[in-house]
Amino acid sequence: MQGHGGGPKSRAGKAASSRNAVTHGLTASAPVVRQVESIEDWERHAEQVIASIEPEGYLETQLAVRAAGLLWRLRRVAEYEAEH
C-alpha cells in the first residue's frame, strides 16, 4: 500500500486538514473560525470587551479575556440559529 493514505504528516498539513469539515464553528477550540469570521473582528471585539470591563491585575484580565471569548461564541450560536 505504498503512496497511500494516513493523512497529512506535517504540522501545517495537519492544521489545514483539521479545518476541512468546519460547518458552523460551534465546537471550535480557536476563537476565530477562519471560514466564517475575521481575526480583525475578533480582535476589535476582544479589545472592546476588555476595555469595558477595565480589569485590574492578572485575574481580572483573564476573566475579561474569557468573557470576550464566551460572548464571541454566543454571537456565533445566535447567528447559526438564525440561519437554520
Residue pairs with C-beta under 8 A, 6 or more apart in sequence:
7 13
7 14
7 17
8 14
8 16
8 17
19 34
19 35
22 28
22 33
22 35
22 36
24 36
24 76
24 80
25 33
25 35
25 36
25 37
25 76
25 80
26 73
26 76
26 77
26 80
31 42
31 46
31 69
31 72
32 38
32 39
32 42
33 76
37 76
42 72
45 68
45 71
45 72
46 65
46 68
46 69
46 72
49 64
49 67
49 68
49 71
50 61
50 64
50 65
50 68
53 60
53 63
53 64
53 67
55 61
55 63
55 64
